[in-house]
């Protein structure tokens, strides 16, 4: 079971404009930021903002080897994190740094507040008590529209769709039987990445997914 709340329209452009003095957009007026917004919408319509993913058979064997290496590395991470008291909240400004896994990109020059963007997949680690009913709370931020799924270890908890320039709060109940490890891994996986260089050439050319303001584990 989950609860969603969505705030529509040009919230991101408003955020960029209000905080532009502290960001890379300091010399941009409202009109230019609206033009950036139009580039995003046009890129969505024609698909030019999204990163094309090509996978042919000759890479399958390499991917299998990579998966094995990642699995072994994940075991090392979890065993290490067992020794620490992890936070129940990640907000990127104050707490939860030890909880972060791979697949996150900070863009401090774009937003006054710290918002981390996933790449294709981002990982977070939590110590979740399997004897208590817990909720997973995630606040997402989008630039272009994007979709994906949320997993706990290898089990899908929920999928999401979020339109361009939106924030969305997602609340998901975690069943005790979904907790299989002392340290659980939450994964946010997008269906396809987008390229920030498409809208602003001063940014490096790398793929991004969905923005994340916070991730929390709370009691029901």
Secondary structure as GFF3:
##gff-version 3
##sequence-region A 1 220
A	DSSP	beta_strand	2	7	.	.	.	ID=ss1
A	DSSP	alpha_helix	11	18	.	.	.	ID=ss2
A	DSSP	three_ten_helix	20	22	.	.	.	ID=ss3
A	DSSP	alpha_helix	30	46	.	.	.	ID=ss4
A	DSSP	three_ten_helix	57	59	.	.	.	ID=ss5
A	DSSP	alpha_helix	60	81	.	.	.	ID=ss6
A	DSSP	beta_strand	89	90	.	.	.	ID=ss7
A	DSSP	three_ten_helix	97	99	.	.	.	ID=ss8
A	DSSP	beta_strand	104	106	.	.	.	ID=ss9
A	DSSP	beta_strand	116	118	.	.	.	ID=ss10
A	DSSP	beta_strand	121	126	.	.	.	ID=ss11
A	DSSP	beta_strand	134	141	.	.	.	ID=ss12
A	DSSP	beta_strand	146	152	.	.	.	ID=ss13
A	DSSP	beta_strand	155	162	.	.	.	ID=ss14
A	DSSP	beta_strand	167	174	.	.	.	ID=ss15
A	DSSP	three_ten_helix	176	178	.	.	.	ID=ss16
A	DSSP	beta_strand	184	190	.	.	.	ID=ss17
A	DSSP	beta_strand	194	195	.	.	.	ID=ss18
A	DSSP	three_ten_helix	196	198	.	.	.	ID=ss19
A	DSSP	beta_strand	207	208	.	.	.	ID=ss20
A	DSSP	beta_strand	211	219	.	.	.	ID=ss21
###
